[in-house]
Amino acid sequence: MVNESEIDEHKAPLMEHLIEFRNRLVYSVVALLVAFILCYLVSEELFAFLVRPLVAALGDDLEGRRMIFTGLHEAFFTYIKIAFFAGMFISFPIIASQIWIFVAPGLYKNEKRAFLPFLIVTPVLFFLGGALAYEIVMPLAWKFLLSFESNGGLSLYARAVAAIVSEYPAMASYLPTPAEQATLPIQSETRVSEYLSLSMQLIFAFGLCFQLPVLLTLLGRVGIVSSAGLKSKFKYAVVFAFIVAAILTPPDPLSQITLAIPIIVLYGISIISVRMIEKRREAAEMEDDAD
C-alpha cells in the first residue's frame, strides 16, 4: 500500500515543473507584451516600411495615389496586427530562450548539442526567407498586379485593330469591329488591411518554407528519413515545390518561380545535411563496435 509520504514525494517534482513552466510562460508573455507596445508606438512607420515595395512598383507614378480603409476600425486593427507581428519577431529570441531554459534540464548532453543549433538557425532562416520576399518577390509581384491598370480610352483590342488596319488595310474586313466607345480608367486603390494580409502572407510563406532544412534534418536525426530516400524523391519534391509556390504566392509566374527555386535548393541542402548526420552516426557506431 502506498503511503502519503511517497505520494508527496511524487507531487513535489511535478509542482516544481509546473511552477517553472508558469514562470517561463510569464516571462515570455511579458516580453511579447512589451515588444507589442513598443511596436505599436511606431506602427505607422512599420506600415510605411511594408508599403515601400508598392511605392517602388509604382515608380514615378505617385501623383494622386493613396491607400484606403473602408471600415472605421480597419486602420486601427491593421496597426494592431502590424504591432503584434513585429512584436512576435522581436520577442522570439526571449521566448525561444525561455523554452530552452525549461526544456534543457531534462535533456542529455548530446541532446543539448543536437537541438541548440536548430534553435539558433530557425529564426535566421525565417528572416532570410522574409527578406527574400520583401526585397525581391513583393516588388515584382506588385508590378505585375499593377500592370492590369488602365488609363481608359479605347480598349487594347481596339488599339491593336487600328494598328493592324493602318499597316494592312485589307485585313479590316476579316477582323471583328471593336467597340467605338471609350473604356473607363481602372486604377488601384489598395485597402490597408488587404495589403497587410497579402504582404504578411508572402513573408510568412517564404519564412516557413525556409524552415525545410531544419525539419528534414531533425527527421533525419531521429531516423524517420534518410538521405537516400530524399534523393530518390527529388523529382517529386520539384513538383511539390511548384505546387506549394502556386498556392502561397500571388498568381504571377515570376513570384511562384522565385519561391519554388529556393525550396528546391533548400531540399538539396537538406539531403546533404541528413547525409552528414548519417556519416557521424556510422562513425559513432564503428567506434562502439571497436570498443
C-alpha positions as CSV (number, residue, x, y, z in Angstrom):
1,M,0.0,0.0,0.0
2,V,1.4,3.4,-1.0
3,N,1.7,5.8,2.0
4,E,1.2,9.5,2.0
5,S,4.9,10.4,2.1
6,E,5.6,8.6,-1.2
7,I,2.7,10.4,-2.8
8,D,4.0,13.8,-1.6
9,E,7.5,12.9,-3.0
10,H,5.9,12.3,-6.4
11,K,3.9,15.5,-6.2
12,A,6.8,17.7,-5.3
13,P,8.7,17.4,-8.6
14,L,5.5,17.9,-10.6
15,M,4.7,21.1,-8.7
16,E,8.3,22.3,-9.3
17,H,7.9,21.7,-13.0
18,L,4.5,23.5,-13.1
19,I,5.9,26.5,-11.2
20,E,8.9,26.6,-13.5
21,F,6.6,26.4,-16.6
22,R,4.5,29.2,-15.2
23,N,7.5,31.4,-14.6
24,R,8.8,30.8,-18.2
25,L,5.3,31.5,-19.6
26,V,5.0,34.7,-17.7
27,Y,8.4,35.9,-18.8
28,S,7.5,35.1,-22.4
29,V,4.1,36.9,-22.3
30,V,5.7,39.9,-20.6
31,A,8.4,40.1,-23.3
32,L,5.8,39.8,-26.1
33,L,3.6,42.5,-24.4
34,V,6.5,44.9,-24.0
35,A,7.6,44.3,-27.6
36,F,4.0,44.7,-28.8
37,I,3.6,48.1,-27.0
38,L,6.9,49.4,-28.4
39,C,6.0,48.3,-31.9
40,Y,2.5,49.9,-31.7
41,L,4.2,53.2,-30.9
42,V,5.9,53.0,-34.3
43,S,3.2,51.1,-36.1
44,E,2.8,53.8,-38.7
45,E,6.5,53.7,-39.5
46,L,6.3,49.9,-39.7
47,F,3.4,50.0,-42.1
48,A,5.3,52.6,-44.2
49,F,8.2,50.2,-44.3
50,L,5.9,47.4,-45.6
51,V,4.5,49.8,-48.3
52,R,7.9,50.6,-49.8
53,P,7.7,47.7,-52.3
54,L,4.4,49.1,-53.5
55,V,5.9,52.5,-53.9
56,A,8.9,51.0,-55.8
57,A,6.5,49.2,-58.1
58,L,4.6,52.4,-58.8
59,G,7.8,54.2,-59.7
60,D,7.3,57.8,-60.7
61,D,3.5,57.4,-61.0
62,L,2.8,58.5,-57.4
63,E,0.6,61.6,-58.2
64,G,-3.0,61.0,-56.9
65,R,-2.1,57.6,-55.4
66,R,-3.5,56.7,-52.0
67,M,-4.4,53.7,-49.8
68,I,-7.8,53.5,-48.3
69,F,-9.8,51.8,-45.5
70,T,-13.5,51.2,-45.9
71,G,-14.4,50.5,-42.2
72,L,-13.9,52.8,-39.3
73,H,-12.0,50.2,-37.4
74,E,-9.9,48.9,-40.3
75,A,-6.8,51.2,-39.9
76,F,-6.7,50.7,-36.2
77,F,-6.8,46.9,-36.4
78,T,-4.2,47.0,-39.2
79,Y,-1.8,48.8,-36.9
80,I,-2.6,46.3,-34.1
81,K,-1.8,43.4,-36.4
82,I,1.5,45.0,-37.5
83,A,2.5,45.6,-33.9
84,F,1.7,42.0,-33.0
85,F,3.7,40.5,-35.9
86,A,6.6,42.8,-35.3
87,G,6.4,42.2,-31.5
88,M,6.4,38.4,-32.1
89,F,9.5,38.7,-34.3
90,I,11.4,40.9,-31.8
91,S,10.5,38.9,-28.7
92,F,11.1,35.5,-30.4
93,P,14.7,35.2,-29.1
94,I,13.5,35.8,-25.5
95,I,10.6,33.3,-25.9
96,A,12.9,30.7,-27.5
97,S,15.4,31.2,-24.7
98,Q,12.7,30.6,-22.1
99,I,11.6,27.4,-23.9
100,W,15.2,26.3,-23.9
101,I,15.7,27.1,-20.2
102,F,12.6,25.0,-19.4
103,V,13.5,22.0,-21.6
104,A,17.3,21.9,-21.3
105,P,17.5,20.4,-17.8
106,G,15.6,17.3,-19.0
107,L,18.0,16.7,-21.9
108,Y,21.2,14.7,-22.1
109,K,24.4,16.5,-23.0
110,N,24.4,15.0,-26.6
111,E,20.7,16.0,-27.0
112,K,21.5,19.6,-26.0
113,R,24.3,19.7,-28.6
114,A,21.9,18.3,-31.2
115,F,19.0,20.7,-30.6
116,L,20.7,24.0,-29.7
117,P,21.9,24.7,-33.3
118,F,18.3,24.3,-34.6
119,L,17.1,26.9,-32.1
120,I,19.6,29.4,-33.5
121,V,19.2,28.5,-37.2
122,T,15.4,28.6,-37.2
123,P,15.0,32.4,-36.8
124,V,17.9,33.1,-39.1
125,L,16.3,31.1,-41.9
126,F,12.9,32.7,-41.3
127,F,14.5,36.1,-41.5
128,L,16.3,35.2,-44.8
129,G,13.0,33.9,-46.3
130,G,11.1,37.0,-45.2
131,A,13.9,39.3,-46.6
132,L,13.8,37.5,-50.0
133,A,10.0,38.0,-50.1
134,Y,10.3,41.7,-49.2
135,E,13.3,42.7,-51.3
136,I,12.7,40.7,-54.5
137,V,9.3,39.0,-54.7
138,M,7.0,41.7,-53.4
139,P,8.2,44.5,-55.9
140,L,8.0,42.0,-58.8
141,A,4.5,40.8,-57.7
142,W,3.2,44.3,-57.2
143,K,4.5,45.5,-60.5
144,F,2.8,42.5,-62.2
145,L,-0.5,43.1,-60.5
146,L,-0.4,46.9,-61.2
147,S,0.0,46.2,-64.9
148,F,-3.7,45.5,-65.0
149,E,-4.4,49.2,-64.5
150,S,-5.9,51.1,-67.5
151,N,-6.0,54.8,-68.3
152,G,-9.2,54.5,-70.2
153,G,-9.7,55.5,-73.8
154,L,-10.0,52.8,-76.5
155,S,-9.7,49.2,-75.4
156,L,-6.5,47.3,-76.0
157,Y,-8.2,45.3,-78.8
158,A,-9.4,48.5,-80.5
159,R,-5.9,49.9,-80.5
160,A,-4.5,46.6,-81.8
161,V,-7.0,46.5,-84.7
162,A,-6.3,50.1,-85.5
163,A,-2.6,49.4,-85.7
164,I,-3.1,46.3,-87.9
165,V,-5.5,48.1,-90.3
166,S,-3.2,51.0,-90.7
167,E,-0.4,48.7,-91.9
168,Y,-2.6,46.2,-93.8
169,P,-5.9,47.8,-94.8
170,A,-7.2,44.6,-96.5
171,M,-7.4,43.0,-93.0
172,A,-10.2,45.3,-92.0
173,S,-12.9,43.1,-93.4
174,Y,-11.7,40.0,-91.6
175,L,-11.4,41.4,-88.1
176,P,-14.4,41.9,-85.8
177,T,-15.2,45.5,-85.4
178,P,-14.2,46.8,-82.0
179,A,-16.5,48.9,-79.8
180,E,-16.2,52.6,-80.5
181,Q,-16.9,53.9,-77.0
182,A,-14.0,54.5,-74.7
183,T,-13.5,52.5,-71.6
184,L,-13.3,53.9,-68.0
185,P,-10.0,54.1,-66.3
186,I,-9.1,51.2,-64.0
187,Q,-6.8,52.3,-61.1
188,S,-5.7,50.6,-58.0
189,E,-6.9,51.9,-54.6
190,T,-5.5,49.4,-52.2
191,R,-7.1,48.8,-48.8
192,V,-4.7,48.9,-45.9
193,S,-6.0,45.6,-44.4
194,E,-5.8,43.7,-47.7
195,Y,-2.3,45.0,-48.4
196,L,-1.1,43.9,-44.9
197,S,-2.7,40.4,-45.3
198,L,-1.1,39.9,-48.7
199,S,2.3,41.1,-47.6
200,M,2.3,39.0,-44.4
201,Q,1.1,36.0,-46.4
202,L,4.2,36.3,-48.6
203,I,6.6,37.0,-45.8
204,F,5.3,34.1,-43.7
205,A,5.2,31.7,-46.7
206,F,8.8,32.4,-47.6
207,G,9.9,32.3,-43.9
208,L,8.2,28.9,-43.2
209,C,9.4,27.4,-46.5
210,F,12.9,28.3,-45.5
211,Q,12.5,26.0,-42.4
212,L,12.6,23.0,-44.7
213,P,16.3,22.1,-43.9
214,V,15.5,22.3,-40.2
215,L,12.5,20.0,-40.5
216,L,14.2,17.4,-42.7
217,T,17.4,17.4,-40.7
218,L,15.5,16.8,-37.5
219,L,13.6,14.0,-39.1
220,G,16.9,12.6,-40.4
221,R,18.5,12.8,-36.9
222,V,15.7,10.7,-35.4
223,G,15.8,8.2,-38.3
224,I,12.5,8.9,-39.9
225,V,14.0,10.0,-43.3
226,S,17.3,9.1,-45.0
227,S,19.5,10.9,-47.5
228,A,19.0,8.1,-50.0
229,G,15.2,8.3,-49.6
230,L,15.2,12.1,-50.0
231,K,17.5,11.8,-53.1
232,S,15.2,9.2,-54.7
233,K,12.2,11.5,-54.3
234,F,13.9,14.7,-55.6
235,K,11.7,14.8,-58.8
236,Y,8.6,14.6,-56.7
237,A,10.0,17.4,-54.5
238,V,10.4,19.6,-57.5
239,V,6.8,19.2,-58.5
240,F,5.6,19.7,-54.9
241,A,7.7,22.9,-54.6
242,F,6.0,24.5,-57.6
243,I,2.6,23.4,-56.3
244,V,3.3,25.0,-52.9
245,A,4.6,28.1,-54.6
246,A,1.4,28.4,-56.7
247,I,-0.7,28.2,-53.6
248,L,1.2,30.6,-51.4
249,T,2.1,33.3,-53.8
250,P,0.1,35.8,-56.0
251,P,-0.9,34.4,-59.4
252,D,2.1,35.6,-61.3
253,P,4.6,33.1,-62.6
254,L,7.6,35.2,-61.5
255,S,6.9,35.2,-57.8
256,Q,5.9,31.5,-58.0
257,I,9.3,30.6,-59.6
258,T,11.1,32.8,-57.1
259,L,9.7,30.7,-54.2
260,A,9.9,27.3,-55.9
261,I,13.6,27.6,-56.8
262,P,14.7,28.3,-53.1
263,I,12.6,25.4,-51.9
264,I,14.3,23.1,-54.4
265,V,17.7,24.4,-53.3
266,L,16.9,24.0,-49.6
267,Y,15.7,20.5,-50.3
268,G,19.1,19.7,-51.8
269,I,20.8,21.3,-48.8
270,S,18.7,19.1,-46.6
271,I,19.9,16.0,-48.4
272,I,23.5,17.0,-47.7
273,S,22.7,17.8,-44.1
274,V,21.0,14.4,-43.5
275,R,23.9,12.6,-45.2
276,M,26.4,14.4,-42.8
277,I,24.3,13.2,-39.8
278,E,24.3,9.7,-41.2
279,K,28.1,9.7,-41.6
280,R,28.6,10.9,-38.0
281,R,26.2,8.2,-36.8
282,E,28.0,5.5,-38.7
283,A,31.4,6.7,-37.3
284,A,30.0,6.6,-33.8
285,E,28.7,3.0,-34.3
286,M,32.0,1.9,-35.7
287,E,33.7,3.3,-32.6
288,D,31.3,1.5,-30.3
289,D,31.9,-1.8,-32.2
290,A,35.6,-1.3,-31.9
291,D,35.3,-0.9,-28.1
